[in-house]
Amino acid sequence: MRALLVLAHAFPPTGGAGVQRIAKFVKYLPAQGWWPTVVSAPLGLYADRDADLAADVPAGVQVVRTPSLELPAGAVDALRLAGAGDDGPGAEGRRLGGRAAGAVLRRAAYAAYRALAIPDRHVGWVPFAVAAGLGLARRQRFDAILATGNPFSAFVAARLLAAALRRPLVLDYRDAWTLNPYRQDRHTARWRAEARLERWVLGGAAGVLCATEPMCEDLAAAYPAWAARFVALQNGYDPADLAGIAPQPLRPFSVVYAGKFTPYRRPDTVLRATAALRAARPDQAADLRLVFVGDLDAAARALADALRLSPGVEWLGYRAHREALGYVLGAQALLLVGGGHRSEQTTKVFEYLAAGKPVLAVVPPDGAAADVLRASPGGGYLAWPPTPAHVAVQLVRLLEQWRAGRLPAASAAADEYARPRLTARLAELLDRWVDARS
């Protein structure tokens, strides 16, 4: 049995989509001849909890929680807003009252934080993660080190450990780093500093996993000398997660979205399409319900209220993974909303297909998510460009097929995306990279 040191800033019982990939690798690696030991950050840094994900961690797997000198997300948001200044109504009078100096100090504090928090706000975890890894290595020999990102502070810590221990380093890109198409600060001084850091990290890697093929292509184009190191290993679904789950009883016709929204992944177009459909075709829209399962989004809820979509829209908030899957299984159709870039392919794509439901996908047709959906009979409901009109067309199509009893069932393309199979592929890659360094 080979030994793997895993660096994962978030790890069960922390919940959320970003935790599932590494948690499932840890779950299935022992059956493939690799025993993981995990170094993770304090639990208090994350609010979401998932007892079912925690139960997936094999008995005997050691999870070391280290301290970390970092600000919680809420504190960072408060600092950012404070540093934004005060330019609203009456601001001039308030500045005359002595507020200008305070605003300058707040801006300076946020600028200093941004300059120091490289590659991300979790950089204060790096020395503790390195110390924990060195301590563990004194008691056992690790054959390889694997870090998952984001956050990419885990990559920095793993690079330092790999150099100190002279062990092969494997990086798992769940998301792109400096090549992330949704970054708003590209080609700034901060971005250039991160790009240099990313090059240094990649330079020490024996292998690099990418969650999508386009992500690998982008890395290979940026770092052609290391193109052979980049291997796509997609996300997937765990058949065990779907076993024994009773579908939630939902009013037909319910379209379920499971997950959270981000600044670039928004439900606004779907909400506007629903409102337009209700106004133009009330007969078609009478049965339509939208159910959102995930962290509550105040802006989306405000838009739904402004469009007078209540009570046809439900906001259920965060649910543990298996509970969320109950809503997925109880839906008549499922909603996938992307940010518009071809490299994006979220975990929910594979769980949606495994649930056997048709998928309304607001994603580009030449992207990684659409490639997976096209292989399924229930994945052909692509709404692109992302306009209310295009979404409404697909909603009408789904409703008509449902009423006619001809709604197709999706499939997960046999076992191609099952977590045990994907982990077997990971073990093969680990063996290859370790043997090449022997």
Secondary structure, 3 states (H helix, E strand, C coil): CEEEEEECCCCCCECCHHHHHHHHHHHHCHHHCEEEEEEECCHHHCCCECHHHHHCCCCCCCEEECCCCCCCHHHHHHHHHHHCCCCCCCHHHHHHHHHHHHHHHHHHHHHHHHHHCCCCCCHHHHHHHHHHHHHHHCCCCCCEEEEEECCCHHHHHHHHHHHHHCCCEEEEECCCCCCCCCCCCCCCHHHHHHHHHHHHHHHCCCEEEECCHHHHHHHHHHCHHHHHHEEECCCCECHHHHCCCCCCCCCCCEEEEECCCECCECCHHHHHHHHHHHHHCHHHHCCCEEEEECCCCHHHHHHHHHCCCCCCEEEEECCCHHHHHHHHHHCCEEEEECCCCCCCCCCHHHHHHHCCCCEEEECCCCCHHHHHHHCCCCCCEECCCCCHHHHHHHHHHHHHHHHCCCCCCCCCCCCCCEHHHHHHHHHHHHHHHHHHHC
